[in-house]
Amino acid sequence: MAALLPLAIQRVLEVLSDLLLVGGLVLWFAGTWPLLGRSSFLHKLHFLGIGDTLGSALMLLGLLLRLNREWPLLLLALISLVIWNTIFGYVLASCSQVSRSQVGRLAHPDPEVRR
């Protein structure tokens, strides 16, 4: 396929692929940076999830431009990434929340009630 395209178009696709790969790396690091802050767990999880999902998606699109013969596998990876990262972030956020009944029980002065 690469041999069929003119050299100028091949070069443009290579540069676009490089930009997508670098952009994905930048989003990975930008999403990881808030982990060092003092914000809440959910705030950190939100930025990490967005940075990871979008960064990985950009990298897969960059690879798709380079390895166009592997498009079914890369497209499947992209769809799986978007779905599973979203679901996993939602599950983590749900598990981090304490229910109202647990809050009342945990604040009770009697140790027998707290169990």
N, C-alpha and C positions, 0 to 999 in steps of 0.2 A: 504493500500500500504506500509506503514512504517513497518508493522509487517512482510511483506514478504522479506524485505531486511535484510542481515546480519548486526549485530550490528556494525561492523567496518565501513561498507559503510554508515550506518545511521550517525555515528559520523563524518565521513568525510564531508557528506552533511551539517550537522549542523555547522561545523566549516567554511565551504565554504560560507554558508548562512550568518553567523556572519561577515565574512570578507567583503562580498558584502554590507551588511547593513552599516557597519562602513565606508567602502570606499565611499559609497553614501553620508554619512553625512560629510565626509572630503571634498568631492567635493562641497557639498552645501556651506560649510563655505569658501572654497577656492574661489568659484565664488562670494561670497558676500564680501569678503575682499577688492577688488578694489573699491567698492562703497565709501570707506572712503578716497580714494585718490583724487588728483586734476586733474585727467585725463578727457578727453572729455566724453560727454554723451554716444556717440556711443561706445567708448572703455569700459566704465562701463557696458553698455547693452550687449556687446559681451561676456564679462567674466561672467556676471550674467546668460545669456542664456545658455552658455556652461555648467557652473557649475550646474545649476538647471536641465537641461535636462539629462546630464550624471549621476548626483547624483541620481535623481529620477529613472532613468532607472536601475542603479545598485541596488537600494533598491527594485524595483519591481522584479528584477531577484533573489535577496536574498529571497524575500517572495515566489517567485515561487518554490524555492527549499524546503521551509518549508511547504507551503500549496499547494502541488502538485495536490490536488483534485480541486483546484480553478483555474487551468491553463487557461481555456477559458476567464474568467473575467480578470485575470492578464495580459494575452497576449493582450487583447483588450485595457486595460489601458495603456500598454507599447506602442502599436502602436499609440494610440490617443495622448499620451504624446509627442512622438517624432514629430508627424505631427503638432500638435497645438502649441507646444512651438516654433517650427521653424517658422511657419506662423506668430505667434504673435510677435516674435522678429523682423521679416522683416517689419511688419506693423508699429511697434513702430519706427523703424529706418527710414522708409519712411516718417512718419508723422513729424519726428524731423527735416527733411531737409527743408530749405527755398528755394523756387524757385528763379531763377534769376530775374524775374519780380518783385517779392516781395522785393528782396534785393535793387534794384534800387529805388523802391517806398519808402521803409523804410528809406533810406539814404537821401531822398530829403529834402531840408531845409524848403519847404512850408508845413505847417501842413495840408492843404487841400488835398495835393497830397498823404500824408502818410495814409490817411484813406482808 
